Amino acid sequence: MRLIYAFLAVRMLRLARFDLARSERLYHDGDEAFERSRDRVRQAEALADRADLPSLASML
């Protein structure tokens, strides 16, 4: 019976580590996506400024 519990414990630890690694990857990817979005907004603002369009902030 202890062998079964030991096997289950090891399996659950591996799954927990996998979940933590996946969570950290998603967190990191989310930060990168946010930064890309901010860069795109900056680029759009610069292009709008060159075209003499109102800024995005004034349209909201």
N, C-alpha and C positions, 0 to 999 in steps of 0.2 A: 504494500500500500504506500509506503514511503517513496518508493521508486516512482510511482504514478504522480504523487504530489511534487516530487523533485522535478520530474519531466514537465509538469504543468507550470511550475514556478519559473523554470528556465524559459519555457515558451512564452509565458506572459511577460517576462523581463525583456525578451527580444522584441516582442510586439510593442511594448512600451517605448523602448529605445527607437524603434522604427517610427512610431508616432511622433516622438519628440523631434527627431531629425526632419520629418516631413513638415512639422509645424514651424520649425526654424527656417526651412527653405521657403515656405509660403510667406512667412513674415519678411524675409529678405527680398523675395520677389515683389511683394507688395510695396516695400520701400522704393525699389527700383522703378516700379510702374508709376508711383507717385512723382518721383523725380523726373521721369520722362514726360509726364503730363505737365509738370511745371515748366519744363524746357519748351514744350510745344506752345504753351500759353504765352511764354515770353517771345517766342518766334512769331506767333500770330499777332501779338501786340506790336512788335517791331514792324511787321509788314503792314498792319493797319495804320500805323503812324506814317509810314512812307506813302501810303495811298490817301492820306488825310481823311481816314475814316474815324468815327468816334471809337474810343477805347471800349474794351469789353466790359470794364467796370462801370462805365457810364450807361451801358445798355441794360444792365441788370437791375 
